[in-house]
Amino acid sequence: MLRQPQIQIEIQNPPPSDPEAVMRTELEAILRAILHLAPDAPIRSRTPGDLGLTSLGAITLQYKLQTDWGIELSVGDILEAETVDTLFALAIAQRAACQQEGIVI
C-alpha cells in the first residue's frame, strides 16, 4: 500500500500583500524539502535536474502542487523546466488560469 510522502516544510516570512510572492516562497520551500536542501542554498537559477530532482521527486512535487494548490503540471514539465524560476512561473501561471476558469482549491 502506497503512503503519502511526509514532507517537512519551513516557510520563510514572505510579504503577505503579494500572493504571488507567498506562493513562490511556498513552492520553493516544498522543492527544498523534497531535495533536502538548505534554506540558503541558491536554487532559482538552476535546473531541477542540476539540483538532483529525480522522476520520483518530480512525482512528489507534482502531487504536492495538485493537492495543495490545484496546479496540474506533468512530470515532464517539472523535469524539463529551464530553471527553478521558470518552473515556479509555469506553476503560478497554471494556478492563475485555473482561478480564471473558476477552479479553486
Buried (B, 14 or more C-beta within 10 A) or exposed (E): EEEEEEBEBEEEEBEEEEEEEBBBBBBBBBBBBBBEBEEEEEBEEBBBEEBEBEEEBBBBBBEBBEEBBBBBBEBEBBBBBEBBBBBBBBBBEBBBEBEEEEEEE
